[in-house]
Structure formats: C-alpha cells, structure tokens
Amino acid sequence: MHILPTISTSFIVISAIFVAFGWYYIAKGNRETHQKLMLWGAAFALAFFLIYASRTVFVGNTSFGGPEHLKLPYHLFLFFHITLATIGGVFGIVTLLHAFNKRFAKHKKIGRWTAVIWLLTAPTGVAVYILLYVMYPGGDTKPMIDAILGL
C-alpha cells in the first residue's frame, strides 16, 4: 500500500465531507457550526496539499501504469482533476479571506461555487488514486528535487 497517497487522498475526502456538512449547516442558518466545519475542511485540504507537494518534491509523481490505450483518457481526466483542484484551491483561499474580513456577501456568492468545485474535485481525486494505486500498478517516479539538481 502506498501510504502517503492513501493518506493525502483520505484527507481530501475528509475535507470534502467537512465542506458538505458546512454547506448544509449554513443553509440551516447555523453560522457557528458552518464556520467550524469549513475551517476543518480547509485544514484537511491544506494537509493534503502539504503531503502532495512534499511527496512530489522528494518522491516524485507516479506515472500511469495502466494499458497503453488508456493513457490518453487517463491524462485528460488527470488534467481535468488538476484544473478543478487548482481552481478549487484558489477559490477556497479567496472564500476564506472574504469570511475572515467579514465580507459576507462576497463570501456567500463565491462560496457556493467554491463548494461545488471542491465537491467535484474530491471524487475525481479518488478516481485518480484508484487508477494509479488500486486498478493498475503505478509506474516509475523521480523526485522533482533530483530532476532540478540534475541527479
């Protein structure tokens, strides 16, 4: 079992669960619970990102180990996931900043989009994990730090 990818994927799922419940509680008018759940969601998303970035630098990204005829569809799906995750992360930061600065009208407007994007990002991340570590054995990795240093 690949422990870091398993942990980081678990963290993104936990993050999405907190976001979903946070959205539920704000719809019910419970701001305090909403705030706590969303902060936990952000904390798990940050933990995911730190593990993912560290792993990329020191271990490398796992190449697709599945059949050749699935490489293009996999990479297109991966590109979609990475785009969603990047947009979701940026929107998440902006949404949190609006909340911390008490700009609740802007927070509410962008927060809806942020939540939807994040709730789409998590399952696509799980699908990438399943394709790389469950269905097909992962390919080679090369740490980014080695590539940068020419090792």
Backbone hydrogen bonds, N-H to C=O, Kabsch-Sander energy under -0.5 kcal/mol:
donor,donor_aa,acceptor,acceptor_aa,energy
3,I,1,M,-1.0
6,T,2,H,-1.8
7,I,3,I,-2.8
8,S,4,L,-3.0
9,T,5,P,-2.3
10,S,6,T,-2.2
11,F,7,I,-2.4
12,I,8,S,-1.8
13,V,9,T,-1.9
14,I,10,S,-2.7
15,S,11,F,-2.5
16,A,12,I,-2.1
17,I,13,V,-2.2
18,F,14,I,-2.4
19,V,15,S,-2.4
20,A,16,A,-2.7
21,F,17,I,-2.5
22,G,18,F,-2.6
23,W,19,V,-2.6
24,Y,20,A,-2.1
25,Y,21,F,-2.5
26,I,22,G,-1.9
27,A,23,W,-1.9
28,K,24,Y,-1.2
29,G,26,I,-1.3
30,N,25,Y,-2.7
31,R,29,G,-1.2
34,H,30,N,-2.1
35,Q,31,R,-2.9
36,K,32,E,-2.1
37,L,33,T,-2.7
38,M,34,H,-2.7
39,L,35,Q,-2.2
40,W,36,K,-2.1
41,G,37,L,-2.5
42,A,38,M,-2.5
43,A,39,L,-2.4
44,F,40,W,-2.4
45,A,41,G,-2.0
46,L,42,A,-2.5
47,A,43,A,-2.4
48,F,44,F,-2.3
49,F,45,A,-2.5
50,L,46,L,-2.6
51,I,47,A,-2.2
52,Y,48,F,-3.1
53,A,49,F,-3.1
54,S,50,L,-2.2
55,R,51,I,-2.7
56,T,52,Y,-2.4
57,V,53,A,-2.2
58,F,54,S,-2.8
59,V,55,R,-2.7
60,G,55,R,-3.0
63,S,140,D,-1.5
70,L,67,P,-1.8
71,K,68,E,-1.4
72,L,68,E,-0.5
74,Y,70,L,-2.7
75,H,71,K,-2.8
76,L,72,L,-2.5
77,F,73,P,-2.4
78,L,74,Y,-3.0
79,F,75,H,-2.4
80,F,76,L,-2.1
81,H,77,F,-2.6
82,I,78,L,-3.0
83,T,79,F,-2.5
84,L,80,F,-2.5
85,A,81,H,-3.0
86,T,82,I,-2.5
87,I,83,T,-2.6
88,G,84,L,-3.2
89,G,85,A,-2.5
90,V,86,T,-2.5
91,F,87,I,-3.0
92,G,88,G,-2.4
93,I,89,G,-2.1
94,V,90,V,-2.4
95,T,91,F,-3.1
96,L,92,G,-2.5
97,L,93,I,-2.5
98,H,94,V,-2.3
99,A,95,T,-1.9
100,F,96,L,-3.0
101,N,97,L,-2.0
102,K,99,A,-1.6
103,R,98,H,-3.0
104,F,102,K,-1.1
107,H,103,R,-2.6
108,K,104,F,-2.7
109,K,105,A,-2.0
110,I,106,K,-2.6
111,G,107,H,-2.5
112,R,108,K,-1.3
113,W,109,K,-0.7
114,T,110,I,-2.6
115,A,111,G,-2.8
116,V,112,R,-2.0
117,I,113,W,-2.6
118,W,114,T,-2.7
119,L,115,A,-2.6
120,L,116,V,-1.0
120,L,117,I,-0.6
121,T,117,I,-2.1
122,A,118,W,-2.1
124,T,120,L,-1.4
125,G,121,T,-2.3
126,V,122,A,-2.1
127,A,123,P,-2.2
128,V,124,T,-2.1
129,Y,125,G,-2.4
130,I,126,V,-2.8
131,L,127,A,-2.4
132,L,128,V,-2.3
133,Y,129,Y,-2.8
134,V,129,Y,-0.5
134,V,130,I,-1.7
135,M,130,I,-3.2
136,Y,130,I,-0.5
136,Y,131,L,-0.7
139,G,63,S,-3.3
144,M,56,T,-1.9
145,I,57,V,-2.5
147,A,143,P,-1.9
148,I,144,M,-2.8
149,L,145,I,-2.2
150,G,146,D,-0.8
151,L,146,D,-2.8
